[in-house]
Amino acid sequence: MLPRDRVIAALEHREADRVPWGEHSIDYNVYEDILGRPTFVQAKMKETQAMWDGRRDEVVESYKRDRVDLIRALEMDIVFVSPVPPKGYRPKAMEKIDDATYRDEQGSIFRVSATTHDLMPYKMNTQNYRPPTLESLQEQIEKVDEALAGGPAGDVNDSCWELLHHVVKEMKDTHFIMLLCGDLEFPRFGATEEEGWMNLLLEPEICKKIAELRGKQLIRDVRFHAKLGVDGIMPAGDLGSSTGLMASPAIYREMVYPQHKAHVAEAHRLGLYALKHCCGHVWPIIDELAEVYDAYEGIQGTAGMDIGKLKERVGDRLCLWGGIWHEHIILGTTEDIRADARYAFEHAAPGGGFIMGSTHSLAVDAKPENILEMKRCRDEWGAYPINPATFGA
């Protein structure tokens, strides 16, 4: 069975020849460990510096070469893609304060994370922030409505789709191509993160209008995405933390759920699958997610999202994608990986509706031996019908 057919079988709750494997994000160290060469793919500050240096084309060529080669080397079934910066892109380099600290033209301070190596906001200049109003949001909604009435917008030949077109050309005949796209999280606004969450409670009418605008934008975008030759989209927006939903279930159901439902309904109408990435504890809204999406990825075990219990609750409606703990891939041993695989394969894989993957991603500091152990478990234990008696040492 081809990888693409294997994924579609899982999404349609059918048993394939074996459990499919995919990830929504893979950091540079994994490419370098498995392929044995340097890369710019998700290379954090290294990639940012290359863009500042005007090396956009070199970065994109690295993405095109290394993404395809890694998926093939690990025999994954899903290829994830996203837009790349357009040709000629060269952002202005930030002022370097020290080896880990930078300042942009607006005076905001950024620091390189010691953990992920990303250039992250540290202290933002909020003096010029202007909050949205109901009137300004309505004006934007009316413009999106006009665009929707005019049909799908966008240029499929734009250079920002260079990686996507390469992957479709190289792998569409065999693999499931998934586009990471925009999403709607809890709608909020403010000059700071804290202010944004406060406004979700203090300014509900403006937040509802933000959600309405974003929902219409998602429908506009998916009509264009359907022209790109992908098999599915992944709206990647988090709704939960490690301890609970980021806001109340009532707010989700009132402001967010209707937009999610409309977005995915349009994707389905256009022949696309919708695979939702969402970290955190989302038990209070799991039935809504199961009603809307084809798959749920980012099943965070450390947040109480037990994949076996999820199979019992929503496994007949929602394909479950995960099972191998993100934390074990980074900090654990191969035995931890085997234990995760045993549990997920026994409790989530039978009957189909399961895709193996990390509970988040293959991230910085992921151990190559643990990634290869994931492959070994899938290869040796993942053949259908699943037989736990084969789950040996």
C-alpha positions in Angstrom: 0.0 0.0 0.0 1.3 3.5 -0.9 1.9 6.0 2.0 -0.9 8.3 0.8 -3.4 5.4 0.7 -2.3 4.4 4.2 -3.0 7.8 5.6 -6.3 8.1 3.9 -7.3 4.7 5.3 -6.5 5.9 8.8 -8.5 9.1 8.3 -11.4 7.1 7.1 -11.1 4.6 10.1 -10.0 1.7 8.0 -7.1 -0.6 8.7 -4.3 -0.3 6.2 -1.4 -2.6 5.7 0.4 -0.9 8.6 0.2 2.1 10.9 1.1 5.3 9.1 3.7 7.7 10.5 3.9 11.5 10.2 5.0 14.6 12.0 3.8 18.2 11.7 7.2 19.7 12.5 10.8 18.5 12.5 13.7 20.6 13.6 17.1 21.0 12.0 19.0 18.6 14.3 16.9 15.7 13.1 17.7 16.3 9.5 21.4 16.6 10.3 21.5 13.5 12.5 19.6 11.3 10.0 20.9 12.7 6.7 24.4 13.4 7.9 24.7 16.9 6.5 24.0 20.5 7.5 20.6 22.0 6.8 18.7 25.3 7.0 15.4 23.5 7.5 13.8 24.8 10.7 17.3 25.9 11.7 16.2 28.6 14.1 18.7 31.4 14.5 20.9 29.9 11.8 18.1 30.2 9.3 17.2 33.7 10.5 20.8 34.9 10.0 20.9 33.4 6.5 17.8 35.4 5.6 19.4 38.6 7.0 22.4 37.8 4.8 20.3 37.6 1.7 20.6 33.8 1.2 16.8 33.1 0.8 17.3 30.9 -2.3 19.9 28.8 -0.5 17.6 28.3 2.4 14.6 27.3 0.2 16.8 24.9 -1.8 17.8 23.3 1.5 14.1 22.9 2.4 13.3 21.3 -1.0 16.1 18.8 -0.8 16.2 17.9 2.8 12.4 17.7 3.6 12.0 15.2 0.8 15.1 13.2 1.6 14.2 12.9 5.3 10.7 11.8 4.7 12.0 9.1 2.4 14.9 8.1 4.8 12.5 7.5 7.7 9.8 6.0 5.5 7.2 8.5 6.8 3.8 8.7 5.1 2.9 12.4 5.5 4.9 15.3 4.0 4.1 18.6 5.7 4.6 21.8 3.7 4.1 25.5 4.3 4.8 28.8 2.4 8.4 30.0 2.2 9.6 33.6 1.9 9.2 35.0 -1.7 12.1 35.4 -4.0 14.1 38.5 -3.2 13.2 38.4 0.4 15.8 39.9 2.6 14.6 41.3 6.0 16.6 44.0 7.7 19.0 42.5 10.2 18.3 43.5 13.8 20.8 45.3 15.9 23.0 42.9 17.8 23.3 43.8 21.4 25.2 40.7 22.5 25.5 37.0 21.4 21.9 36.3 22.5 20.1 39.6 22.3 18.9 41.7 19.4 16.8 44.9 19.0 14.6 45.8 16.0 13.8 49.2 14.6 10.8 49.7 16.8 12.9 49.2 19.9 11.6 45.7 20.8 14.1 43.3 22.3 14.5 39.7 21.2 16.6 36.9 22.7 17.8 33.6 21.3 16.3 30.8 23.3 18.8 28.6 25.0 16.4 25.7 24.6 15.0 25.9 21.1 17.6 28.3 19.5 14.7 30.5 18.1 14.9 34.3 18.2 12.1 35.0 20.6 10.3 38.2 21.8 11.7 39.3 25.1 10.6 42.9 25.8 8.2 44.5 23.2 7.7 48.2 22.6 4.0 48.7 22.8 3.8 52.5 22.5 2.4 52.4 19.0 -0.2 49.7 19.6 -3.7 50.7 18.5 -6.5 48.3 19.5 -9.1 47.3 16.9 -12.7 48.7 17.0 -16.0 47.2 16.0 -16.0 49.6 13.1 -12.5 48.8 11.8 -13.2 45.0 12.1 -16.5 45.3 10.2 -14.7 47.2 7.4 -12.2 44.3 7.1 -15.1 41.8 7.2 -16.8 43.5 4.3 -13.6 43.5 2.3 -13.2 39.7 2.8 -16.9 39.2 1.8 -16.2 41.1 -1.4 -13.2 38.8 -2.0 -15.3 35.7 -1.3 -17.9 36.8 -3.8 -15.2 37.2 -6.5 -14.0 33.6 -6.2 -10.7 32.1 -5.0 -7.9 34.7 -4.8 -4.2 34.2 -5.0 -1.5 33.2 -7.4 -0.5 29.6 -7.3 2.7 30.5 -9.2 3.8 32.9 -6.5 7.4 32.0 -5.3 6.1 31.6 -1.7 4.7 28.2 -2.9 8.1 27.0 -4.3 8.6 24.3 -1.6 5.0 23.1 -2.0 5.2 22.8 -5.7 8.4 20.9 -5.4 7.0 18.4 -2.9 3.8 17.9 -4.9 5.9 17.2 -8.0 8.2 14.8 -6.2 5.8 13.0 -3.9 2.2 13.6 -4.7 1.9 10.2 -6.5 3.0 8.3 -3.4 2.6 10.4 -0.2 0.0 12.4 1.7 0.7 16.1 1.2 -0.4 18.3 4.1 -0.4 22.1 4.2 0.1 23.8 7.5 -2.3 26.7 7.4 -3.7 29.4 9.6 -6.3 28.8 12.3 -8.4 30.5 14.9 -7.4 30.2 18.5 -9.3 32.1 21.3 -9.8 35.5 19.8 -8.2 38.3 21.8 -6.4 41.6 21.4 -4.0 43.8 23.4 -0.6 45.2 23.6 0.6 42.3 25.8 -0.3 38.7 26.2 -1.9 39.4 29.6 -4.0 42.2 28.2 -5.2 40.0 25.4 -6.6 37.4 27.8 -8.2 40.0 29.9 -9.9 41.5 26.9 -11.4 38.1 26.0 -13.5 38.7 29.1 -13.7 42.5 29.2 -14.4 43.1 25.5 -16.4 40.1 24.3 -18.1 41.9 21.4 -14.8 42.9 19.9 -13.4 39.4 20.4 -16.5 37.9 18.7 -16.0 40.3 15.8 -12.3 39.2 15.6 -13.4 35.6 15.5 -15.9 36.4 12.7 -13.2 38.1 10.6 -10.8 35.3 11.1 -13.4 32.7 10.2 -14.1 34.4 6.9 -10.4 34.7 6.2 -10.0 31.0 6.7 -12.7 30.2 4.2 -11.2 32.6 1.7 -7.8 31.0 2.2 -9.0 27.4 2.0 -10.6 28.1 -1.4 -7.2 29.0 -2.6 -5.4 26.1 -0.8 -7.6 23.7 -2.7 -5.9 24.8 -5.9 -2.4 23.9 -4.7 -2.6 20.1 -5.1 -2.4 19.1 -1.5 -4.4 16.3 0.1 -5.2 18.0 3.4 -4.7 21.1 5.6 -3.5 21.3 9.2 -5.0 24.3 11.0 -2.4 24.7 13.8 -3.8 26.6 16.7 -3.5 25.7 20.4 -6.5 25.8 22.7 -5.2 24.2 25.8 -2.4 24.5 28.3 -0.8 21.7 30.3 -3.5 22.1 33.0 -6.7 23.0 31.1 -8.3 25.0 28.3 -6.9 28.4 27.8 -10.4 29.8 28.2 -13.8 28.4 29.1 -15.6 25.8 27.0 -18.5 28.3 26.8 -16.2 30.9 25.1 -14.9 28.2 22.7 -18.4 27.1 21.8 -19.7 30.6 21.3 -16.8 32.3 19.5 -14.5 29.7 18.0 -16.4 26.5 17.3 -18.8 28.0 14.6 -15.8 29.3 12.7 -13.9 26.0 13.0 -16.9 24.2 11.8 -17.5 26.5 8.8 -13.8 26.3 7.8 -13.6 22.6 7.8 -17.0 22.2 6.1 -15.6 24.3 3.2 -12.4 22.2 3.2 -14.5 19.1 2.9 -16.6 20.5 0.2 -13.4 21.2 -1.8 -12.1 17.6 -1.3 -9.5 18.3 1.4 -9.1 16.5 4.7 -8.6 18.7 7.9 -6.1 17.5 10.5 -6.1 19.6 13.6 -2.9 20.4 15.5 -3.7 21.4 19.1 -1.5 21.2 22.2 -2.7 21.0 25.7 -5.7 19.7 27.8 -8.8 19.8 25.6 -11.1 17.2 27.2 -13.9 19.7 27.8 -14.3 20.3 24.0 -13.1 17.0 22.6 -16.6 16.1 21.3 -16.7 19.4 19.4 -13.2 18.7 17.9 -14.4 15.1 17.0 -17.4 16.5 15.2 -15.4 19.0 13.1 -12.0 17.5 12.2 -10.8 14.4 10.5 -7.7 14.0 12.8 -6.3 15.4 16.0 -2.6 15.8 16.4 -0.5 17.0 19.3 -2.2 14.7 21.8 -0.3 15.9 24.8 0.0 13.1 27.3 1.6 15.3 30.0 -1.7 17.4 29.8 -3.8 14.4 30.6 -4.7 13.6 27.0 -4.5 9.8 27.3 -4.6 8.3 23.8 -6.3 5.1 25.0 -9.1 7.0 26.7 -9.5 9.2 23.6 -9.9 6.1 21.5 -12.7 4.9 23.7 -14.4 8.4 23.7 -14.0 9.6 20.2 -12.0 7.0 18.3 -14.9 6.1 16.0 -15.2 9.7 14.9 -11.7 11.2 15.1 -8.4 9.8 13.8 -5.9 10.1 16.6 -2.3 11.1 15.6 0.4 10.8 18.2 1.3 8.3 20.9 5.1 8.7 21.3 5.8 11.2 24.0 7.6 14.3 22.9 9.4 14.4 26.3 10.6 10.8 25.9 12.0 11.5 22.4 14.2 14.2 23.9 15.0 13.0 27.4 14.0 9.3 27.5 15.5 6.0 26.4 14.6 3.6 23.6 12.7 1.6 26.2 10.5 4.7 26.9 9.8 4.8 23.2 8.9 1.1 23.1 6.6 1.5 26.1 4.8 4.5 24.4 4.5 2.5 21.2 3.2 -0.6 23.0 0.4 1.4 24.7 -0.6 3.4 21.6 -0.5 0.5 19.2 -2.5 -1.7 21.6 -5.1 0.9 22.6 -5.4 3.4 19.7 -4.4 1.5 16.5 -6.9 -1.4 16.3 -9.7 -0.8 13.8 -7.7 2.0 12.1 -8.1 5.7 12.9 -4.5 6.0 14.2 -1.4 7.7 12.9 1.9 7.3 14.8 3.8 10.5 15.7 5.2 12.5 18.5 2.9 14.1 21.0 4.2 17.4 19.7 7.1 17.3 17.2 10.6 16.1 16.5 12.2 19.0 18.1 15.6 20.4 19.1 17.5 17.9 21.2 15.4 14.9 19.9 17.7 11.9 20.2 18.4 10.2 16.9 18.3 6.7 18.5 14.8 7.4 19.8 13.6 8.5 16.4 15.0 5.4 14.8 13.3 3.4 17.6 10.0 4.9 16.6 10.6 3.6 13.1 11.6 0.2 14.3 8.4 -0.1 16.5 6.2 0.9 13.6 8.0 -1.4 11.2 7.9 -4.4 13.6 4.7 -4.0 15.5 2.5 -1.8 13.3 1.3 -4.3 10.8 -2.5 -4.8 10.7 -4.1 -6.6 12.3 -2.4 -5.3 15.4 -1.1 -8.2 17.6 0.1 -7.1 21.0 1.7 -10.6 21.4 4.4 -9.4 19.0 5.3 -6.5 21.2 8.5 -8.0 22.5 11.7 -6.4 23.7 
